[in-house]
Amino acid sequence: MKKILLSAAAICALTAPAVAADLGPRTYTKAPPAYTAPEVVYNWTGFYIGGNVGGAFAGSNNIQSDAGRFMGGVQGGFDYQFAPNWVMGVEAQYSWMASNNTGVIFPGGSTATENTRGLGSVTGRLGYTWGPALVYAKGGYAFRDSTLGVNTAGGIQSPYTISGNRNDGYTIGAGLEYMFAPSWSAKVEYQYYKFGDTNFTGGPADVAGTSFRNDDHTVKAGINYRFGWGGPAVAKY
């Protein structure tokens, strides 16, 4: 038995090189390339519509109280992305405001009351985008829906005159917008509104000759639906 095993081992050793030669060289296979996730490119070009909620606070030396007032409204506009991370556009916005018929009492007992029911604007804006985020500045024309009244010390409505247009002005602001889903973006925004001063040129003796500012500071959060020309986001390989 021992002789048989030794003979078999010798035969295997002698025939192995020949068998290997008959098999030929091994084929070289290149490893597959590592997977690279596609780059997502966000497109801000297109029209959009949306809504907003927030609060407004009157500036100093206003007839209105500086207490916060709730506001909510709508906006719409168009953006164009270029160069390639800059975005320019135009936006129209209007926000309704909670009633706030407040005023000032003059030394002689007369009162002037003012109630602003809404703020609107038509602005241009310019921003810089990286990924889904857009930071921007805006500015342009502003208008408001506001009433003004004067009462004498006895509580009787009094005639009065003012100079200038107290309901037309300008606005500037800045914000951050984020595209959180296809065709949807959310934003937070600060906006300052400045209107013509209220200059009383006539009325009760303690009212005539006085002047007041008309301005508001607002903070709003909003959401937009975007009708992007090229789609809100595409994969780039």
Stockholm file with secondary structure:
# STOCKHOLM 1.0

chainA/1-237         MKKILLSAAAICALTAPAVAADLGPRTYTKAPPAYTAPEVVYNWTGFYIGGNVGGAFAGSNNIQSDAGRFMGGVQGGFDYQFAPNWVMGVEAQYSWMASNNTGVIFPGGSTATENTRGLGSVTGRLGYTWGPALVYAKGGYAFRDSTLGVNTAGGIQSPYTISGNRNDGYTIGAGLEYMFAPSWSAKVEYQYYKFGDTNFTGGPADVAGTSFRNDDHTVKAGINYRFGWGGPAVAKY
#=GR chainA/1-237 SS CHHHHHHHHHHHHHHHHHHHHHHCCCCCCCCCCCCCCCEEEECCCEEEEEEEEEEEEECTTBSSCCSCEEEEEEEEEEEEEETTTEEEEEEEEEEEECCCCEEEECTTSCEEEEEEEEEEEEEEEEEEEETTEEEEEEEEEEEEEEEEEEECTTSCBCCCEEESCTTEEEEEEEEEEEEEETTEEEEEEEEEEEEEEEEEEESSTTTTTCEEEEEEEEEEEEEEEEEESSCSEEEEC
#=GC SS_cons         CHHHHHHHHHHHHHHHHHHHHHHCCCCCCCCCCCCCCCEEEECCCEEEEEEEEEEEEECTTBSSCCSCEEEEEEEEEEEEEETTTEEEEEEEEEEEECCCCEEEECTTSCEEEEEEEEEEEEEEEEEEEETTEEEEEEEEEEEEEEEEEEECTTSCBCCCEEESCTTEEEEEEEEEEEEEETTEEEEEEEEEEEEEEEEEEESSTTTTTCEEEEEEEEEEEEEEEEEESSCSEEEEC
//
